[in-house]
Amino acid sequence: MATVTLFGIPNCDTVKRARTWLTEQGVTHGFHDFKKAGVPAEHLAAWVATHGWEVVLNRKGTAWRGLDDAAKAAVVDAYSAQAAMRATPSVIKRPVVEWADGSITIGFDADDWTRRTRT
């Protein structure tokens, strides 16, 4: 049986809300901690292929703002964005969820997630 996997970092408020929501809805899920386990390259490539690197890369967060200007300027395409996300996982928009049906979502949207878990 396929499972739901939530990817993120444990101290992120949005990840905390998402994990709580899944638990409260009775959705069995696993958690992949970027800080401890790193970013699986094959999963990152799938996220970028599905949503585009501009969506997966969080340029609004403090982690992105904390990068030096040269590191930011080096991100110009999917390849360079994935390299930056592997090097600094905190720049990935969170949470990333791989659903049991194989679909992938970026960010937390309770309404969308409700539709996904009710089918």
N, C-alpha and C positions, 0 to 999 in steps of 0.2 A: 504494500500500500504506500502510495506517495505521501510525503509529509510536507508541511509548510516550514520553511526556514527563513528566519529573520536575521539579516546581517546588519551590524552596526557596532556602536561602542556603548558600553553599559552606562556611562555617566551622561549620555545625551538625553535631554528631557523628552524629546520626541520619541526616541527609542523606548524610553521608560513607559510613556503613554501607550505606545503601540503594543508593547509586550503585555501591559496590564489589560488592554482592550482584548487582545487575543485570548488571554486567560479567562477573562470575564465572559467571553462568548463561547467558551468551551472548545476553542480551536487548539488542538494539539500541535505544538510547534517546537522547533529547535532554535537555538540562538548561536550565531557565529560571531564571536567577538573579534573585530578587526585588530584590536590592541594586542590580544594574546595570540591569535591564530593567523594574523596577516590577512591579506586579500587574495583569495584564490584567483589566479590569472584567468583561468578558463571561465569562471563565473563573471568576472569583470568584463571580459570580452563579450559575453552574452548580453550583459546589461547595456553595454555601449551599442551593440548591434541592434538591440530592441528599441532603446530609447534615444540613442545619440549621446555623444560624449558631453554635449552642452547641458543636457538634463542631469546626467549622473554626477558631473562635477559641480560642487556647490561653491560658486564664486561669491556668495553673500555671507558666508560664515567666517568666524574668527580665525579658523585654521588657514583659510585662503588668504585672508588679510595679513596673517603672520608670516607668510612666505616672502622671501626677498623678491625684489622687482625682476631680477633675472630669471628666477624660477617661474614666476607668473608669465613673463614674456615668452618663455620657452614652450608654453602650452598653446599649440596652434592647430592641432588636429587630433584625431582619435588615438593615434599612436603615442604622441607626447602627453596627452591627457591621461591615458592609462598608466604611463610611466610615473607621472606625478601622483596619481591616486594610489599606486602600489607603494611609492616612497613615503607618502603622507596620507594614510587612510582616512584621516579626519576630514579631508576635503571632499569625500564622497557624500552626496546628499543622502540623508538617512530618514527612516530605515529603507533598506532594500529588502523586498520580500519575494521569495520564489515560492509560488503557490503550488498546491498539489496538482493542479491541472497543467503545470508547466509555464504559466504566465508569470510575468515579473512586474512588480510595481516599485516605484520610487517615491518615497515620502509616505506620510500617514494621512489617509482620507477615510474617516470612519464610515461615511455613506457608501463609498466604493467597496470598502472591505465588507460591509454588511451584505451587499449584493453578492459578493464573491463567496461568502460563507453560507449563504442561504440556498445556493443551488445544489 
